[in-house]
Amino acid sequence: MSLIKRDNPFGGLDPLFDTDSFFNDFFWPVRKAGAENAQTLVAPRLDIHEKDDAYVVTTDLPGISKDDIHLSVEDGVLTIQAETKKESDEKQDGKVIRRERHYGSYLRRLSLGSDVKQSEVDAEFKDGVLTITIPKHVPEKPESKRISIR
């Protein structure tokens, strides 16, 4: 599995004075290239663990329904997409003083490499935590054969 390291754009901020640090601890904003008013996508942070027979990817997607998460594997790239919709202000009683929760799209892509079984990728979503299991190709051990000497 090949991973591309991304620098954390928030690494130099003092968390005691950063009012958005709580939000930034869970997600990295990613700007779409192009238009001046580019839409902000959020790349959820994740953990990757390697086992003998598989890689396990775990990411938190709080407040997102299972039906709003879309996973795909194409050309060796695992794509995690999700979307949350903003609640209508009309449904809330009173006025909004502060809004910090993210509404919009989440996107994360991982290059899987050649040592995985793409057709057997499995996922589970429970209590806001998405766990993806990516089985490895386990190379067959060459058979050992005793050769008798004449």
SVG drawing of the C-alpha trace seen along z (x, -y; Angstrom):
<svg xmlns="http://www.w3.org/2000/svg" viewBox="-39 -35 63 79">
<polyline fill="none" stroke="black" stroke-width="0.4" points="0.0,0.0 1.5,-3.3 0.8,-6.4 1.5,-10.0 2.5,-12.1 0.6,-15.4 1.9,-18.2 -0.6,-19.3 -1.4,-23.0 -2.3,-23.7 0.9,-22.4 2.3,-25.8 -0.8,-27.1 -0.9,-27.3 -4.0,-25.2 -4.7,-27.4 -5.4,-30.4 -6.8,-28.7 -10.6,-28.8 -11.0,-26.3 -8.5,-23.8 -11.2,-21.4 -12.5,-21.2 -9.0,-20.9 -8.1,-18.0 -10.6,-15.9 -10.4,-17.1 -8.0,-18.8 -9.6,-21.2 -8.7,-20.7 -9.3,-23.3 -10.5,-22.2 -8.3,-23.7 -9.9,-26.0 -12.4,-28.8 -11.7,-31.7 -14.6,-30.7 -13.4,-27.1 -15.5,-24.7 -13.8,-23.5 -13.7,-19.7 -12.7,-18.1 -10.3,-15.2 -11.0,-13.2 -8.0,-12.0 -7.5,-8.3 -5.4,-5.6 -3.8,-2.8 -2.7,0.4 -0.9,3.3 -1.6,6.8 -0.1,10.0 -2.9,10.5 -4.5,7.1 -4.4,3.3 -7.0,1.8 -8.1,-1.8 -10.1,-3.6 -11.6,-7.0 -14.1,-9.0 -17.2,-10.4 -19.3,-11.7 -22.9,-12.7 -22.9,-11.1 -25.4,-8.4 -24.2,-5.1 -26.2,-5.9 -24.3,-9.1 -20.9,-7.4 -19.6,-6.1 -16.6,-3.9 -15.0,-2.8 -11.8,-1.2 -10.8,-2.1 -7.4,-1.8 -5.7,-0.9 -7.1,-3.9 -9.5,-3.7 -11.9,-6.7 -13.8,-7.6 -16.6,-10.1 -19.3,-11.4 -21.6,-14.4 -23.5,-16.1 -26.4,-18.5 -26.9,-21.8 -30.0,-21.9 -32.4,-24.6 -32.3,-27.7 -36.1,-27.7 -36.2,-24.5 -34.2,-26.0 -35.8,-28.1 -33.9,-31.4 -30.8,-32.7 -27.5,-31.0 -24.7,-32.6 -21.9,-30.3 -21.7,-27.5 -18.5,-25.3 -19.8,-22.0 -18.9,-21.1 -21.6,-20.8 -20.6,-19.7 -18.4,-17.1 -15.7,-14.8 -13.1,-13.2 -10.1,-11.1 -8.1,-9.0 -5.5,-6.3 -3.3,-4.6 -3.5,-0.9 -0.5,0.4 -0.1,3.8 0.1,6.0 -3.7,5.9 -6.8,7.8 -8.9,4.9 -11.9,7.2 -12.1,8.2 -12.0,4.8 -14.6,4.8 -16.1,2.0 -18.0,1.6 -19.6,-1.6 -20.6,-1.7 -21.1,-4.6 -19.6,-7.1 -16.4,-5.1 -15.7,-3.7 -13.4,-0.6 -12.1,0.6 -10.3,3.9 -8.0,4.3 -6.7,7.9 -3.1,8.4 -2.0,10.8 -0.3,13.5 2.5,14.9 2.5,18.7 5.4,20.3 7.4,22.4 7.0,26.0 10.0,27.7 10.9,31.1 13.5,33.4 15.7,34.7 17.3,38.1 20.9,38.6 21.8,41.8"/>
</svg>
